[in-house]
Amino acid sequence: MDETTHDDVIVVGGGMVGSALAALLGEADISVTVLDARPAPLTRENVGNGLPAPRVSALTPVSQRLLTHLGAWPWIAERRVSPYQGMRVWDGEGSGEIAFAAADIGLRELGHIVENDVILAALEARLEALPSVTQRFGARVTDLTREADAQEVTLDDGSRWTAPLVVAADGARSPLRHLAGIDVSERDTGHVALVTTLRCEHGHGGVARQVFLPDGPLAFLPLRVDEDDRHCSIVWSTRPEHAERLLALSPEAFAQALGDAMEGRLGKIEVLDEVHHFPLTQRHAREYTAPGLALIGDAAHSIHPLAGQGVNLGFLDAAVLAEEIIHARQRGVALGDARTLARYARRRRGDNAAMLALMDGFRLLFGAKHPALRLIRNVGLSSTDKLMPLKRIMIRQAAGERGELPAVCR
């Protein structure tokens, strides 16, 4: 093929974050093409039905407001959302424990656990309704050519797409980031994540639970399925050798291991789905932008799933970049203008770096074997649980209330 298509913005990667950016730009009548390597969009009739999908996100109220602004939240709420009002965190090797409640800071909930496919299907539906947005599936980028005022991406079918600005939203291993020659700081966390869906003997009561174990943290994320609050999605972050032993277990034995790790707090456990696993690598791009190019979401930063903040950080990336692009259009400035992209990078890189450092600090503290450090973290958890002013700050952090949506999303 010898075909060239011109747009205002090209978004490479049609996941949750890339789709959110395209929707924000499309609402401002900026022409956007989303190039997605997936062969086809989600079959929306099958999303949010039956057994929950294994990959879920803990959406903060800020992310919910963004999705509401885009008109996607009502679609999500009609399918399946699981609000949670509390969190309970404890040290599996000691007595330290802390509990958070949304009511302590005047909120109805700390957030919602939502299947990734439900979020994405809602955003895809929104994109279909925007005349200035084109979605192209089965589109694999093989080359990137950058010039002063036009960037060109070439697909594996030979077609070419040009725009003043190209956005990489193509995941943690971003091919576009590699083509652009942007270096990334990469560190193997030494952990593998195991994810699956469970049914527990006792209801979770809208409380997310996380226990720090010798080999890594285990999180039970509350799900509601047909008004039944006994379902949970789990993320067990553990060392590779321990993960291998767990994966070799029968479903019944794995369920017993989960119950033991959770100290029986939710009673007997039944594993309902295959146990999926993937290595955990923390990455942070050394630059968020290059001439005519911006990185957002996992292409810019991938974080340990310790606090479920990954997609929330990505949504804020999308919102801030959209605001800068829309302001550039209003001022008559080229959308790929270096100053526009520099403002986006300044607004987002520091916040993302701080969250990555915080999660790394938690991981190191709770992974420490030294008796003195164990004592410090147990005393710290229990003491903080009694200090309401400090707890309120931590609850606001957990709920994402410190993140602020740009004016373009309000």
N, C-alpha and C positions, 0 to 999 in steps of 0.2 A: 504493500500500500504506500501511496505517496500523498498523504492527507495531512493538512495542518489546520488545527482549530485554535482560535484565539479567544481568550477570556480575560476578565479582570484579575481573577485569582484561580489558581489550581491547587486543590487540596489532595495530596497523595495519602490515601488511607481513609477508609470510610467507617472506622470504628466509632465508638461513642464520642470521643473528643473531636475527631475530625468532622463528624456529622454535626455536632453542636456548633462548631465554628462556621460551617457552611450554612446552617440555618440562620445564624445571627447575621451573616453577610447577605444572605438571600432576602431576609426581611428588609434590608436597607437597599434593595434593588441593585446590588453589586453582582455581576455575573460570575458564577462559580461553577467549576467542574470538579466533581469528586471522582478521583480515579482509585478504584478499589480492586485489589487482587482477588477478592472472593468471587466465586463464579456467579453468584446470584444474590439478590436481597433475601432477607429472612422471609419465611412463609408465615405471615402474621397470624393466620388462623390457628397455627399450632403453638404459638408463643404464649406462655403464661397458663398453660393447661397441663393437667396431669402432674407428674413428678417435677419438682423444681430443677432447673438446670444447675450443674455443679458450680459454675462460676457466678458469683454474686458480688455486689458492691454495697458498701455501707455509705449511703448518700447522706450528706449533712443537710441541714436546713438551707444553707446557702445554695447548694447544688439543686435542691428541690425548687428554690425560687427561680433559678436559671431555667430549669425545665418547665416551670409554670409560665414564665415569660415567653418561652418558645411554643407554648400550647401543647407540649408533649406530656405534661404531668397528668392531665385527665385521662389520657389513653393508658398511661402506666397504671394509674389507680384503679381503672376498670379491670385490669388484668390481675396483677398480684403484687401487692406491696406488704411489707411486714414492718410496721413501726416498732421502735423499741424505746422504752422510757428510762431504762437504767443500764448501768454497766457494773460488773463486779470483777475485780482483778485481784489475784492473790499469788503468793509465792508457794509453789508446790514443795519446796524444800524447807519451809519454815512456817511461821504463823502470821506473817505480814499480809494484810488484806485491806482493800479500799473499795468503797461502793460509791457510784455516782448516780444521781437521779435528776432527770430533766426538770422536775418541779423545783429543785433547789435554785435554779436560775430563771424560773418563771416560764419555762417552755413546756409544751405538751409532750414532746418527744425529743430525744437526742438525734434521731435520724430514722432512716428507713433502710432495711435490707431489701434489695431489689436484684432480681436476676439480670445479668448483663444483656441477655437476649431481649428481655422486655424493654429495657432502656433503649437499646439500639433499634428495635422494631418501631418504637414510638417516634424516634428521631427520623428514621427512614420515611415514615408516613408523612412527617412534617415536610421533609425535603421534596417529596413528590408534589406537594401542594404549592411549592414556590416556583413560579415560572422562570426565575433567573438562575435556578440551580439545575445542573445536569448531573445525574449519577451514571457512571459507566463502570460496569462490573467485568471481572475477568481481565482487568487492565494491569499488566505488570510493567513497571518502569525499568528500562534497561540502560538509559543514558540521560544525562543532564548536561545541558549547555547553557552557560550563563553569560549574558552580555549586559551592557550598562542599563538598558531600558526594557529588555525582554529576556525572559528565561524560557528555555525550551526543554521539554521532557519528551523522550522517545519511548514508545511502548514496544512490547515484543512482537506486535503485528506490523511494525513499521510506521504506524501513525505517529504524528507529532502534535504536541499541544504547547502553545505559547501563552505567556501572561507576564505582566510586570512583576508579579509576586507568586512564588511557589511555596507552599506550606507542607512540611513533612509532619504527618500525623500517622506514620506507618509503623509504629510500635518500637519496642525496646531495641530490637536489632535493626532498626531503620535502614533499609537499602539506600534511601535518598540521602540520609545523613552521610553514609559512606561515599556515595557518588560526589557529594559536595566537599568531601575531604575534611569534615569536621571531626576532630578528635573527641574521644569520650574517656572520662575517668571511670574505670570499671573495676569492681572488686567483688570477688566471689564471697558470699556471706558464709559459705560452708554449710548451708542448709538446703534441704529439699522441702517443698511444700506438698502436703497431701491434702486433697480436697474431695469431699463427697457429701451426700445428703443422708440425714438420719431421722429416725423417729425415736423419741425418748418416752420413758414410762411416765414421767411427770412433765407438766407444762412448763415452758420457760418463763411465762409471766411477763413477756416483753423485756427481758433482761439479757443483754449480751454478756457472755462470760469468757474470761481469759485466764489461764493458769500458766505460770512460768515454770517449766520443767527442766531437769538437768540437761536435756538434749535440745531444748528449744520450746517456744510458746505454743500452746494449743488454744484456739479460739472456737467457741460455739456461738454462731450467729443465729439469732432467732428468726424462724420463718412461721408464717401462718398459711396453712393449706386447707381450704374449705372450712375456715374458722377454727381449725384445730391448731392449738399452739404447742403441740408436742414435737414439731419438726424443727430441725436445725441444719444449717450448712456449717461444715467445719473446715478450718484451715489449721493443719498441724505442721508447724515448721520445725524440722528436726535434722539431725546429722545424717549424711547419706547412708552410713552403715546401719543406723537405726531404722531409717526409712525402708531399706531393703528387707529388714526383718519383719517390719509391719506389713509390707506389701506381700510377703510370702504367706501371711496368715489367712485362714479361712474368714469369711465374713463374720461368723460368730465369734471367732477368736479376736478379730480386729475390734469388734464391738465391745468385747470384754476389756481389751486394752484401753479403749476410749473411756469406758466407764470407770476403770481403775484410775486413769490419769485425772479424771474429773472428780475423783473422790466420791463417786456415787451421788453427786448432788442432783442429778436429773433422773436417777433410778436406772433401770435396765435400758439398754440401747439396742436398736435394730438398725443395721446398715441397709439402706434402700437402693443404693446405686453403686456403680463401679467406683473404685478409688483411683482418682487421677493424680498424677504427680508431675512436678516440674522443678528444675533447679532455681534457686533464688540468687540472682546477681544484681547488685546495686550499681546503677550507672548514672552518670551526670555529664551531659555534654559540656565541653569546655567553653563553647560559644553557643548561644541560642539563635544566632543569626549569622548570615553571610550576605553578600550583595544579592538582593532579590529573593532571599530565602529565609524562612523562619521555621524553627522547630517548636512543636507543642506536644504536651502529653508525654507518653513513654518514650517518644523519640528524643525528648529533651532530658528526661529524668525517669528512672524507674526505682521505686522505693520498696523496701521490705514491707510485706503486708501486715506488719505488726498492728497498725492502727487503722487499716482500711482507708488510707488517705489518698491512694494513687489516683483514682478517677476524679476525686474532688480537686486535687491540684491541677489535673489536666483541664477540667472544666473552667477553672479560673484562668489558666493560660489562654483558652479559647476566648473567653469573655474579654480579657484585657487586649489581646491581639485584635479582636473584632473592633473594639472601641478605637484603637489607634488607626486601624484601616479606615473606618468610617469617618473619623475626624480628618484624615488625610484627604479623602474624597471631598469632604465639605470645604476644605481649604484649597482645593485644586492642586494638591501635591501628588506626585506619582505614588502609586500604592506600594511600590517596592523601595521607596525612599529610605536611605540609610538612617536618617534621623528618626523616622517613624519606627523603624525596626529597633533602633537603639533604645527608644523609650519603652517599648514592649519588654526588651531584655532586662532593662533596669528595674522595671516594676515587678518582674516575676522571678528572676534568678535568685535574688537574695532570700525571698520567702521559701522557695523550693529548697535551696541549700540548707536553710535552717531546719526545715522539716526532716531532710535526709540525715542531718547531723543528730537531731533529737532521737530519731528512730535507731540510729547506729549506737547512740549512747545507751538507750534502753537495752538493746540487744547485748552489748558488752557487759553492762552491769548485771543483768540477770543471767548471763552465761558464765559469770565469774565463779570460780570454785573456792576462792580463798574464804575461810571462815569469817574473817573480819568484814569482808564485803557482803557476805550473806547476812550478817547481823545488821549492817548499815541499811541494806535494802528492806529488811523486814521491819526494823524500827521506823524507817522512813515511810513505808506504806501505812503502817498503823498510826503513826503520828499525824500524817497528812489527813488521814480519815477523820481525825478529830478537829482539824483546823478548817472551819467552814470557809473563811475568806479565800484561803489557798485552794480549797476544793472547788470553789466557784470558778476560779480562774482555769483550773484544769478541766472542769466540765465544759466551759465555753470553748476551750481548745478542742476537746473531743467532739463537740457538736459543730465545730467549724465556724462558730460565731465570730471569731476574730477575722475571718476572711470576709471581704466586702466586695459585693458585686459592683462592677463599673456602672456608671449612670446609663449606658446604652442598654443595659439588661433590666432596668427597673421600670 
